Amino acid sequence: MAHDTRVEHDLVGDMEVPADAYYGVHTVRAVHNFAITGSTIARFPDLIASLAAVKQAAAQANRDLGLLPPDIAEAIISACEEIRSGQLHEQFVVDPLQGGAGTSTNMNANEVIANRALEILGHPRGHYYVIHPLDDVNLGQSTNDVYPTAIRLAMVGSLRKLGDSMKALSDAFGVKAEEFGDILKVGRTQLQDAVPMTLGQEFTTYAVMIEEDRQRLTEAAALLLESNLGGTAIGTGINGHPRYAELACSYLAGMSGEPVRPAGEFIEATQDCGAFVQLSGVLKRVAVKISKTCNDLRLMSSGPTAGLGEINLPPVQAGSSIMPGKVNPVIPEVVNQVAFEVIGNDLTVTMAAEAGQLQLNAFEPVIAYSLLRSLAHLRAACDTLATRCVPGITANREHLHDTVHRSIGLVTALAPHIGYAASTALARRALATGRTIKDLAAEAGLLTVDELDAILRPEALTRPFPQPVVTAAPLAT
């Protein structure tokens, strides 16, 4: 065992640590204490990279302020750069859900960086008298300013990626909107026949909804870029240098390419989780609207013979182990399920943010866990919908044409010409006889065939079109 482990010490006592591990005693205790999700923070590479960026910015600021010897600072900076490039992520082994307001995550980062920095300077791992995880890597910091800054930066990066995926999905719907621009169909309200529209207009709606929500993501990102880095324990800045916050945020902004800025009031910023609640609400909004879109796709493609059958979704797999030939709308279904998860995560974030007490919210780990999963899963859902479903959608043109001309919704276009009462009677007769609105109106002499053709042409049915009002006597019933 002596060759396989090294002994490290903390306030609880001595503990054996794997000899080849870059993490140390604080991390090992956290692994033992928090076996909750079955995963580790390495599941979120953006978070690991953001932690390393915060630690690198801190080392650079402390070097500039003369608080950290140049050789030690450069070793720490080099270790952080390696982690930001994707190295050593497997050494981040603590569970995402943990007590202590993220302390275990911060300790894990401090230890990995310290031990890698020791190697860079030619020292064995664990020789903390040369570079100490807390005295050097964590100099002028606290979990309470490092952890929220890192998760905010990780979320902003994930937001940018989600925005790109939403743009691709919006564009995919836009392509279909153009393709379907000339196809008339029956619009529906409350699942009942309404007035005609084009299938292109319907798909344009989906493109616009997604693009609107993408803009809301940008607004949410701006709130996350305010950092309490330098506030240390509760925002008073104890054990920190007066110039540290400004320097560290400047270095962090340069590394990340994001306009990270110091908070206006550090005590408020340390305890306030409002930006996370705002982000969660935006993600819920995205989820709700994408899920509604998927509901529409499933409904419009229902059938193929006993449903609406207006569109066809691309067949991507067999739909049943017992019913040969059955194909299910599995891509919209999986996106629906992601939306349900995101909506549930929003409640978790809400409760965790509300549960904060006095100068700190101890529940930021579950906030981070919930939001980072929501961001990742929504991005994957958008990518899946944009590549595996939307481009392959086809329209059943003849069926849509027939439903429009058989729909009593056409009578709405006649109402300005023959009046509401006559239109109502016409609709009732069409339902009772199965005949078309156009044929019955012509037969009753309410309008001429030429007038009906002009009124019922597509451009008059699907957009505002000035028409004279002509009243007529009610149609006999």
C-alpha positions in Angstrom: 0.0 0.0 0.0 2.9 2.4 0.8 3.8 2.5 -2.9 0.2 2.9 -4.1 -0.8 5.8 -1.8 0.5 8.9 -0.2 -0.7 10.3 3.2 -2.2 13.7 3.4 -3.6 15.6 6.3 -6.5 17.9 6.9 -8.4 19.2 10.0 -10.2 15.8 10.3 -6.9 13.8 10.3 -4.7 11.8 8.1 -6.0 10.0 5.0 -4.4 7.9 2.2 -4.7 9.3 -1.3 -3.9 7.3 -4.4 -0.2 8.0 -5.2 -0.9 8.8 -8.9 -3.8 11.1 -8.2 -3.5 14.9 -8.8 -6.3 15.5 -6.3 -5.8 15.3 -2.5 -7.3 14.7 0.9 -10.1 17.2 0.6 -11.3 15.6 -2.6 -11.1 12.1 -1.3 -13.3 13.0 1.7 -15.8 14.6 -0.6 -15.9 11.5 -2.8 -16.7 9.5 0.3 -19.3 11.9 1.6 -21.2 12.7 -1.6 -22.0 9.6 -3.6 -25.2 11.0 -5.0 -25.6 11.1 -8.8 -23.2 8.4 -9.8 -21.3 11.0 -12.0 -18.6 13.6 -11.4 -18.1 17.3 -12.2 -16.0 16.1 -15.1 -19.3 15.4 -16.8 -19.4 19.2 -17.4 -16.1 20.0 -19.2 -17.2 23.7 -19.6 -17.3 23.9 -15.8 -13.8 22.4 -15.4 -12.4 24.7 -18.0 -14.1 27.7 -16.3 -12.7 26.7 -12.9 -9.2 26.6 -14.4 -9.8 30.0 -16.0 -10.8 31.5 -12.7 -7.7 30.0 -11.0 -5.4 31.2 -13.8 -6.9 34.7 -13.6 -6.3 34.7 -9.8 -2.7 33.6 -10.2 -2.0 36.3 -12.8 -3.6 39.0 -10.6 -1.7 37.8 -7.5 1.6 37.7 -9.5 1.0 41.3 -10.7 0.3 42.4 -7.1 3.5 40.8 -5.8 1.6 38.4 -3.6 2.7 35.2 -5.4 6.3 34.5 -6.4 6.7 34.5 -10.2 7.9 30.9 -10.5 5.0 29.6 -8.5 2.6 31.8 -10.3 3.8 30.6 -13.7 3.6 27.0 -12.7 0.0 27.5 -11.5 -0.8 29.3 -14.8 0.7 26.5 -16.9 -1.3 23.9 -15.0 -4.5 25.9 -15.5 -3.8 26.3 -19.2 -3.4 22.5 -19.5 -6.7 21.9 -17.8 -8.4 24.5 -20.0 -7.1 22.6 -23.0 -8.9 19.5 -21.9 -6.1 17.7 -19.9 -6.6 16.2 -16.4 -10.4 16.5 -16.5 -10.6 12.9 -15.2 -9.0 14.1 -12.0 -12.1 16.2 -11.1 -13.9 13.4 -9.3 -16.3 15.0 -6.8 -20.1 14.6 -7.3 -21.9 17.6 -8.8 -24.4 17.4 -5.9 -22.5 18.2 -2.6 -23.0 20.0 0.6 -20.8 23.0 1.4 -21.9 25.4 -1.3 -19.4 24.1 -3.8 -16.4 23.9 -1.4 -15.6 20.4 -2.6 -15.5 21.4 -6.2 -13.1 24.3 -5.3 -10.9 22.1 -3.2 -10.7 19.5 -6.1 -9.6 22.2 -8.4 -7.1 23.6 -6.0 -5.5 20.2 -5.4 -5.3 19.2 -9.0 -3.7 22.5 -10.0 -1.3 22.5 -7.1 0.0 19.0 -7.8 0.3 19.6 -11.5 2.2 22.8 -10.8 4.5 20.9 -8.4 5.3 18.5 -11.3 6.0 21.4 -13.6 8.6 22.7 -11.1 10.1 19.2 -10.7 8.6 18.3 -7.3 6.5 15.2 -6.3 2.8 15.4 -5.8 1.8 16.2 -2.3 4.8 18.4 -1.5 2.6 21.2 -0.5 5.3 23.1 1.4 6.4 24.2 -2.1 3.0 25.0 -3.7 0.0 24.7 -1.4 -3.5 24.2 -2.7 -5.0 26.8 -0.3 -2.2 29.2 0.5 -1.1 29.5 -3.1 -3.7 28.3 -5.7 -6.6 29.6 -3.6 -4.7 32.8 -2.6 -7.1 35.8 -2.1 -10.1 33.6 -2.9 -13.0 31.7 -1.4 -15.3 29.0 -2.7 -18.0 31.7 -2.4 -16.6 33.8 -5.1 -14.7 31.2 -7.2 -17.5 28.7 -7.5 -20.3 31.1 -8.6 -18.0 32.8 -11.0 -16.9 29.5 -12.6 -20.5 28.2 -13.0 -21.6 31.5 -14.4 -18.9 31.5 -17.0 -19.6 27.8 -17.8 -23.3 28.6 -18.3 -22.5 31.5 -20.6 -20.4 29.2 -22.8 -23.2 26.6 -22.8 -25.7 29.4 -23.6 -23.7 30.4 -26.7 -23.7 26.8 -27.9 -27.4 26.4 -27.3 -28.0 29.6 -29.2 -26.1 28.2 -32.2 -28.2 25.1 -32.1 -31.4 27.1 -31.9 -30.3 29.1 -34.9 -29.8 26.0 -36.9 -33.2 24.7 -35.9 -34.9 28.0 -36.7 -33.1 28.0 -40.1 -34.3 24.4 -40.8 -37.9 25.5 -40.1 -37.3 28.5 -42.3 -36.3 26.4 -45.2 -39.4 24.3 -44.9 -41.5 27.4 -44.6 -40.3 28.5 -48.0 -40.8 25.1 -49.5 -44.4 24.9 -48.2 -45.2 28.5 -49.0 -47.8 27.7 -51.6 -49.7 24.9 -49.8 -53.1 25.8 -48.4 -54.4 24.1 -45.3 -57.0 24.5 -42.7 -56.0 26.4 -39.6 -57.4 25.2 -36.3 -58.3 26.8 -33.0 -59.2 24.5 -30.1 -58.7 21.6 -32.5 -61.7 22.7 -34.6 -61.6 24.0 -38.2 -60.8 27.7 -38.3 -59.8 29.6 -41.4 -57.3 28.7 -44.2 -53.6 29.5 -44.0 -50.5 28.1 -45.7 -48.4 25.4 -44.4 -45.5 27.8 -45.0 -47.1 30.3 -42.6 -47.3 27.5 -40.0 -43.6 26.6 -40.3 -42.6 30.3 -40.3 -44.2 30.5 -36.9 -41.9 27.9 -35.5 -38.9 29.6 -37.0 -39.9 32.9 -35.5 -40.7 31.5 -32.1 -37.3 29.8 -31.8 -35.4 32.9 -33.0 -37.3 35.1 -30.4 -36.2 32.8 -27.6 -32.6 32.8 -28.9 -32.6 36.5 -28.4 -33.8 36.0 -24.8 -30.7 33.8 -24.2 -28.5 36.7 -25.1 -30.2 38.8 -22.4 -29.8 36.1 -19.8 -26.1 35.7 -20.6 -25.5 39.4 -19.9 -26.7 39.0 -16.3 -24.4 36.1 -15.8 -21.3 38.1 -16.6 -21.3 40.1 -13.4 -18.8 38.4 -11.0 -18.3 38.6 -7.2 -14.7 37.4 -7.7 -12.7 39.3 -5.0 -15.5 39.4 -2.5 -14.0 36.2 -0.8 -16.1 34.8 2.0 -19.2 36.9 2.1 -18.4 39.9 -0.2 -16.5 42.0 2.2 -13.2 41.1 0.5 -11.4 39.9 3.6 -7.9 38.6 2.9 -8.1 40.0 -0.6 -6.1 42.9 -2.2 -8.1 46.1 -3.1 -7.0 45.8 -6.7 -7.4 42.0 -7.0 -11.1 42.0 -8.2 -10.5 44.4 -11.1 -7.3 42.6 -12.2 -8.7 39.1 -11.9 -11.9 40.0 -13.8 -9.8 41.7 -16.5 -7.7 38.6 -17.0 -10.8 36.3 -16.9 -12.5 38.5 -19.6 -9.4 38.2 -21.8 -9.2 34.5 -21.5 -12.9 33.8 -22.0 -13.6 36.4 -24.6 -16.6 37.4 -22.5 -17.1 40.8 -20.9 -16.8 39.6 -17.3 -17.0 42.5 -14.9 -16.9 43.0 -11.1 -20.2 43.2 -9.3 -21.3 46.6 -8.2 -21.9 45.4 -4.6 -20.1 42.2 -3.6 -22.1 41.3 -0.5 -25.3 41.4 -2.5 -23.7 39.5 -5.4 -22.4 36.7 -3.2 -25.9 35.8 -1.9 -28.1 36.7 -4.9 -29.1 33.9 -7.2 -31.4 36.0 -9.3 -29.4 35.6 -12.5 -29.8 31.8 -12.2 -33.5 32.1 -11.7 -33.7 34.4 -14.8 -31.7 31.9 -16.9 -33.8 29.0 -15.7 -37.0 30.9 -16.6 -35.7 31.6 -20.1 -34.7 27.9 -20.6 -38.2 26.9 -19.4 -39.6 29.3 -22.0 -37.5 27.7 -24.7 -38.5 24.2 -23.6 -42.2 25.1 -23.5 -42.3 26.5 -27.0 -40.1 23.8 -28.6 -42.3 21.2 -26.9 -45.5 22.9 -28.2 -43.9 22.8 -31.7 -43.2 19.1 -31.3 -46.8 18.5 -30.2 -47.9 20.2 -33.5 -45.6 18.1 -35.6 -46.9 14.9 -33.9 -50.5 16.0 -34.4 -50.1 17.1 -38.0 -48.4 13.9 -38.9 -50.8 11.6 -37.0 -52.2 8.7 -39.0 -51.2 7.8 -41.6 -54.8 7.0 -42.4 -56.8 7.6 -39.2 -55.3 11.0 -38.1 -54.7 14.4 -39.6 -52.2 13.1 -42.0 -51.2 16.6 -43.2 -47.4 16.1 -43.1 -45.0 13.1 -43.0 -42.1 13.0 -40.6 -39.1 11.1 -41.8 -39.1 7.5 -40.7 -36.0 6.9 -38.6 -36.7 3.6 -37.0 -39.4 0.8 -36.7 -42.2 1.9 -34.4 -43.5 -1.3 -32.9 -42.4 -4.8 -31.9 -45.8 -6.2 -32.6 -47.3 -4.0 -35.3 -45.4 -4.4 -38.6 -44.9 -1.3 -40.6 -45.8 1.1 -37.8 -43.6 4.3 -37.6 -43.7 6.6 -34.6 -42.8 10.3 -34.3 -39.8 9.4 -32.0 -37.7 12.5 -32.6 -40.5 15.0 -31.5 -41.2 12.6 -28.6 -37.6 12.7 -27.3 -37.6 16.5 -27.6 -40.8 16.7 -25.6 -39.2 14.6 -22.9 -36.2 17.0 -22.7 -38.7 19.8 -22.3 -40.4 18.1 -19.4 -37.0 17.7 -17.8 -36.1 21.3 -18.2 -39.4 22.5 -16.8 -38.8 20.3 -13.8 -35.3 21.6 -13.4 -36.7 25.1 -13.3 -38.7 24.2 -10.2 -35.5 22.8 -8.6 -33.6 26.0 -9.4 -36.4 28.1 -8.0 -36.6 26.2 -4.7 -32.8 26.2 -4.3 -32.5 29.9 -5.0 -35.3 30.7 -2.5 -33.6 28.5 0.2 -30.5 30.7 0.5 -30.0 32.2 4.0 -28.3 35.4 5.0 -24.9 36.0 3.2 -24.7 32.8 1.1 -26.8 30.3 -0.8 -25.5 26.8 0.1 -27.5 25.2 -2.7 -25.7 26.5 -5.7 -24.4 23.0 -6.6 -27.9 21.8 -7.4 -28.6 25.1 -9.3 -25.5 24.5 -11.4 -26.3 20.8 -11.9 -29.8 21.5 -13.0 -29.0 24.4 -15.3 -25.9 22.8 -16.9 -28.0 19.7 -17.7 -30.8 21.8 -19.0 -28.5 23.7 -21.3 -26.7 20.5 -22.6 -29.9 18.6 -23.1 -31.8 21.4 -24.8 -28.8 21.8 -27.2 -28.8 18.1 -28.0 -32.6 18.2 -28.5 -32.4 21.2 -30.9 -29.6 19.5 -32.8 -31.6 16.2 -33.1 -34.7 18.0 -34.3 -32.8 20.1 -36.8 -30.9 17.2 -38.3 -33.0 14.1 -37.8 -36.5 15.4 -38.3 -37.3 18.9 -39.8 -35.3 18.6 -43.1 -37.1 15.3 -44.0 -40.7 16.6 -43.4 -42.9 16.3 -46.5 -46.4 17.6 -47.1 -49.5 15.7 -48.3 -50.5 18.3 -50.8 -53.6 16.7 -52.2 -55.0 15.8 -48.8 -54.4 19.4 -47.6 -56.1 20.8 -50.7 -59.2 18.6 -50.2 -59.5 19.5 -46.5 -59.4 23.2 -47.3 -62.1 23.0 -49.9 -64.3 20.8 -47.7 -63.9 22.9 -44.7 -66.7 25.1 -43.4 -63.9 27.6 -42.3 -64.1 29.0 -45.8 -67.4 30.6 -44.9 -65.5 33.2 -42.7 -64.2 34.7 -45.9 -67.7 35.1 -47.2 -69.0 36.8 -44.0 -68.0 40.4 -45.1 -70.0 39.9 -48.3 -73.1 38.0 -47.2 -73.3 38.8 -43.5 -72.8 36.7 -40.3 -76.3 35.2 -40.2 -76.2 34.0 -43.8 -72.7 32.6 -43.3 -73.8 30.7 -40.2 -76.7 29.1 -42.1 -74.4 28.2 -45.0 -72.0 26.5 -42.6 -74.7 24.5 -41.0 -76.0 23.3 -44.4 -72.5 22.4 -45.5 -72.0 20.3 -42.4 -75.4 18.6 -42.8 -75.0 17.8 -46.5 -71.2 17.3 -46.9 -71.2 19.7 -49.8 -68.7 22.5 -50.1 -69.3 26.1 -49.0 -68.6 27.3 -52.6 -71.1 25.1 -54.2 -73.9 25.9 -51.7 -73.3 29.6 -51.9 -73.4 29.6 -55.7 -76.5 27.4 -55.8 -78.3 29.7 -53.4 -77.4 32.7 -55.5 -75.6 34.5 -52.7 -72.7 35.3 -54.9 -71.7 34.5 -58.4 -69.1 31.9 -59.3 -66.7 34.6 -60.4 -67.2 36.4 -57.1 -66.6 33.2 -55.1 -63.5 32.4 -57.1 -62.1 35.9 -56.3 -63.0 35.8 -52.6 -61.6 32.3 -52.1 -58.4 32.7 -53.9 -55.3 31.9 -51.7 -54.0 35.5 -51.3 -57.4 36.6 -50.1 -57.7 33.7 -47.6 -54.3 33.8 -46.0 -53.6 37.5 -45.4 -55.4 40.8 -44.8 -57.3 41.8 -48.0 -59.7 44.7 -48.3 -63.2 43.6 -49.3 -66.5 45.4 -49.6 -69.2 44.4 -47.2 -72.4 43.3 -48.9 -75.3 42.1 -46.7 -77.7 39.4 -47.8 -80.7 37.8 -46.4 -80.1 34.7 -44.2 -80.0 31.4 -46.1 -83.1 29.4 -45.5 -82.6 26.3 -43.2 
